[in-house]
């Protein structure tokens, strides 16, 4: 895991480069901070800092939190790790009765023991799409993780793209050139919902046997590998990561194939946050128009209807398809992880 203070001189140059590259960031820095709750600010500044546990890569996370730090004068300590690492760390620290973190921002906050999370609705949360507001105000969606297949536009013609999952097997020339992440359990659960268990198993068993998909670890790595031509397709990936690589001028794109799986990059406040007022202010910032607009510079898809996607109109065709929301708890995750391993084992 990596702990970073945003005031560290070593990252100043990197932050400057990251910010300078995006037209929207200048707007973000100068815009009125509507999320800045003046009733919270004095107590939050007295606490001095806020500790963020996040899965968001440093190229996005550090410039984002610099906006917050510059606006409030509150020091941000940024801890970046995987979903599984953060969940494990949170549980271990709770057992040791440590008050270590203020906000966790991962795709798995709904899997935290509910008594770990504060019941509090930030003022900005009322602007979110309804499905991005978790039960009992324990978590909120910062960005939407729509799932969609992706392809290399230099190597595959758009007119040849499969319309349905079962159509992949019509192209034996693609065998061994398709990748999927080994944690795509929400997608798998949605496929079973869409087709029914018997048909889903039939389709995937044939697909694995004939197309020999390569199972990898890392959605961003897969998006980059497809953009680089190492693989022709991602059988499934996070749409925002395909857009991220596309915005970096790599030849890649997504297409809509039902079902479209949706879950959220979530944030929640620790019930025993060491800096509770700074945590509330930071949570309100994450859900703000300013923060979500900034994240679209990296292809993130907003959970606020009043924030435009980048590129514009990305979700118009996505939301016309059958969208299945999947927020797996720990028990469901174990079940679908076992099913994934069973179906995608090499044959």
Secondary structure by P-SEA (a helix, b strand, c coil): ccccccccccaaaaaaaaaaacaaaaaaaccccccccccccaaaaaacbbbbbcccccccaaaaaaaaaaaccbbbbbbbbcaaaaaaaaaaaaaaccccccccccccccccccccccccccccccccccccccccccbbbcccbbbbbbbccccccccccccccccccccccccccbbbbccaaaaaaaaaaaccaaaaaaaaaaaaacccccccccaaaaaaaaaaccccccccccaaaaaaaaaacccccccccccbbbbcbbbbbbcccccaaaaaaaaaaaacaaaaaaaccccccccccccccccccccccccccbbbbbbccaaaaaaaaaaaaaaaccc
